[in-house]
Amino acid sequence: VSKKDKEFHLAYIGSESPEHSAYLLEYFKIITDRKNHVHLYTKAGSKSSEEVVNSFKKAWGGKISFEYFHVHPLMKPKDLVKEVSECDFGIWFIDPKTENSKIAPGIKFVTGNKISSFLEAGITFFHSSELEFVGGLMGKHGLNLEIKDLNDAEKISEKIKKLDYKKIEENILKMRKEFVIEKQFPRLEKFVEAVAKSKRN
């Protein structure tokens, strides 16, 4: 998409309501105010696809530019990957308030489906620095793009311009090959054997 309009397009996957995503509005506004596009791909919930899209437009109307903020309806996995692949990068932010909450320790080790979704789409992503496991995993492949806080998010355009996109594409291909499911079978078999052995003992 950016090849056509010369503007950066960033994808966020997985929000079902503006009520549960108030903290994202801060990040998205900072990014869109600098004329970067944010594409929000909603996830399934109790509401219909149309209701989810309309709820964001109603709640966030006047707070963010819908010229640069795009809410997409629910999609099938294959359609989602194809759509996200049109973006330049993904984004994955956590609620800053989580840092002092009881679930903060768990945030460090979160993986989620976003990693596989972005990789399958052929893009890497910017993420909150609190996602330490994610950062370590992506860092092993030269793909770690951390955002420390809202102030750091203001510099996302500058960060993108400094990146070697061709190198990133090469690293994504290598990482995708390593994550092919067949390569995970030996590790899974060892885990199952270990569990079985522990039960026998």
Number of C-alpha atoms within 10 A of each C-alpha: 12 14 9 6 8 9 15 22 22 25 24 23 20 15 17 23 20 18 11 10 15 13 15 18 14 14 20 25 19 19 23 21 14 13 17 22 24 26 22 23 21 21 17 15 12 8 13 12 17 11 14 23 22 15 16 19 18 10 13 15 11 9 11 17 16 15 11 20 22 17 17 18 18 20 15 7 10 11 11 17 18 13 16 25 20 17 21 21 21 25 23 19 22 18 13 15 9 13 14 9 9 8 10 14 14 9 16 16 14 13 15 9 10 16 18 14 20 23 19 18 21 22 24 23 21 23 22 22 19 23 21 17 15 21 21 13 15 19 13 11 14 15 21 18 20 23 21 14 16 16 11 12 22 18 14 19 15 10 14 15 10 8 11 9 13 9 11 17 15 13 18 23 15 12 18 14 12 12 13 10 9 9 11 11 11 10 10 11 11 11 12 12 12 12 11 11 10 9 8 7 5
